[in-house]
Amino acid sequence: MAMHSDNRDAGELIPLAGSLDPQCAIRVTDLGKAYRLYQQPLDFLKEIITGKPRHHEHWAIQNVSFEVLRGRVVGIIGPNGAGKSTLLKIIAGLLDATTGRVEVAGKLSAILELGTGFHPDVSGRDNIVLGGMCLGMTRAEIEAKVPWIIDFSELAEVIDQPFRTYSSGMQARLTFATAISVDPELFIVDEALAAGDTAFVNKCMKRVRQICESGATVLFVSHSSGLISELCDEAIWIDKGRVLMHGNAQGVSKAYEQSVWDIEEARNLRETKKVSQSIENTVRTGKYELGGKDLRVTSVEIVDADGKAVGVVRNGDTLRIRIFWAGLTEHTQIYASLRIDSPRLQAVAGIEGYDGGIFLDADGHMPERGSVVYEIPELALGEGQYYVSASLCRHMLPKGGEAILHYLEGAAQFSVSRRSLWHFSYLYDPKFTCHVETE
């Protein structure tokens, strides 16, 4: 059984005063956290008695440096065990650093552990006050928020009962509602702590979005690259306790997403600590590619009725997307699929060939080259720019990553124009009918 203890003198957590950049809210400099790991508890005692080391040193994070400007929303992304929680606990003052320093300017609120300050024998109402004060709010501030927290948690009927009588789900809802009631200058939150049914999780994430849009400085931890792209201005990718990338949220999150899919590249990344050229390209372009060894998508075009490539489609007209392929495969039931994304990387539409029984080898023969055209009659997308990603897959249930033979991110793009003279950025812009009724 391994046990651990803190090692070395603690790093510094200090207010950010006299900064060269007054817009800086958080500065992390050469931050590190080391633990001494022992194979068994007795080794710790033997080390004290003999003075001989009986441990090995593990760095949860090492040489981490970055700055966060005021009002920026920064996503923290990385695999389990990467050091994300350790980093944020040090920034929040919940854990001492081994080396380096953290400087913070402003009142910081963090949701990293739920239930701090909650007592099982106290009512839910009184626990709100206790928990809120542990989060740094004054008694007056938290008491003013009690009605909002009760309403948000949807626990009004049991709020005066002892906390121990709540189910685990109810306890999580009350603790998260209390934690998210803050009006912070600096806010740290782990998306994974949002608990409950789908409707409640969605409500929690809506509140997180409100905080992100309020002008607060936010550090947001998530495993969802799509959510990082949507909510954040910047992203920091952490792996094995080190910052691999820090930059534009969409580019960094796409690079991380590729690393998750590309097992071989991820293994090389862990072993050599070097970033592959393909991942560097993903950071620069925001696009990535999977598979393609034997069968490939060679190009994707937006075409008109005559097969001529076009770049603009009018709302209400037919959208035609042609996917070209080349190569052979030993697999059968091959189909082409596509996804249409908005500029904010929201997946707004998609087509899977197997849904319509459209297989490229339907007659038992797979041509070495060819194309397939998907048509969407009366396009109902709103005005704006859109991106098309395409893939070649083999039909299998359940569908997994091994079903994808080749995937090409952002292979084509097109714009949609409205028939109306007015320009509105709707995502969905359908045809409609109406009539006027009078009394």
LINKALIN-V259514 format. One record per helix or strand of 2 or more residues. SS is the DSSP state (h for helix, s for strand). FROM is the first residue (numbers start at 1). LEN is the number of residues. If there is no record, write none. Layout:
# LINKALIN-V259514
ss=SS from=FROM len=LEN
ss=SS from=FROM len=LEN
This chain:
# LINKALIN-V259514
ss=s from=3 len=4
ss=s from=12 len=4
ss=s from=24 len=15
ss=h from=41 len=10
ss=s from=56 len=14
ss=s from=73 len=5
ss=h from=84 len=8
ss=s from=99 len=6
ss=s from=108 len=4
ss=h from=124 len=11
ss=h from=139 len=15
ss=h from=156 len=3
ss=h from=163 len=3
ss=h from=168 len=12
ss=s from=186 len=5
ss=h from=191 len=3
ss=h from=198 len=15
ss=s from=217 len=5
ss=h from=225 len=7
ss=s from=234 len=6
ss=s from=242 len=7
ss=h from=249 len=13
ss=h from=263 len=10
ss=h from=277 len=9
ss=s from=289 len=3
ss=s from=295 len=9
ss=s from=312 len=3
ss=s from=319 len=9
ss=s from=334 len=9
ss=s from=347 len=6
ss=h from=353 len=4
ss=s from=369 len=8
ss=s from=384 len=11
ss=h from=401 len=3
ss=s from=404 len=14
